[in-house]
Amino acid sequence: MLFLTILFSITPAKAAFSSFVIPGSGDYLQGDKTRGICFMVAEAAIWFTYFDSKAEKDKHDRISRNFAAFYASCNLNNGNEDYFSAMEDFLTNLDYNETVKEQARRLYPDTSDIGVLQARRQYIEANSYTGPDAWNWRSRELGDNYRDMRKDMRRLNQRATNMIGLALANRAASFLTTYFFGKRVSLEIRDNEVEMGFHF
C-alpha cells in the first residue's frame, strides 16, 4: 500500500529569521547542515576575533599609560583620552600649551576688546595641561615608542570595529541565503511510502 504523508515544517521566512539571529541556524533546521555549520563557524571566528581584539586593545592602552607615567611623569588619574593623545605629539605639556595659545590667538584675534581677551584666557585655561597634568618625556625616542604603542592600540580597536561589520554582513548573507536558497519542497521515498514536505 502507498501512503502519502504531507509534512508541514519550518517556513523559509522563519528559517531566514533564525539565520539572522544565529547565522546558519536556519539552514541547519532545514536540513542543510554543511552550509549551516559554515555560517556558524564563521560567526564564532568573528566574535572570537572581536573579543580578542578588545582585550588586546585594553592591554595596549594600559601598558602605554603606565609607560607614559614612568617615562614622562604623566597623570594616570586623568581620564581624558585627549590628554593621552596629546602626549603622542608633544615632548612636554609646555609644548602642547604653546599650540593652545596659538589657537586662542587665531580664534580671538581682537586684543582691543576686553571681552575677547577674557574669552581667549578662558580658552587657554580650559584646554591647557598644567599642574598634576604636566608631562615631560625623557627623550624623543621614548615619546616615539609611546606613539607606536598608541597606534597599535588604535589598530586593534579598529579591528574590533571591523568585526562588528563582518558580523552584520554574515547575518545578512545567512539570512538571504536561507530565504532564497533554502529547501521549500522535499521528497523522500521509502518502502511503500512517499514522504513529501511542503515549506511555505
Summary of the structure (lengths in Angstrom):
residues: 200
radius of gyration: 30.3
end to end distance: 28.6
largest distance: 106.5
contacts: 581
relative contact order: 0.20
helix: 69%
strand: 10%
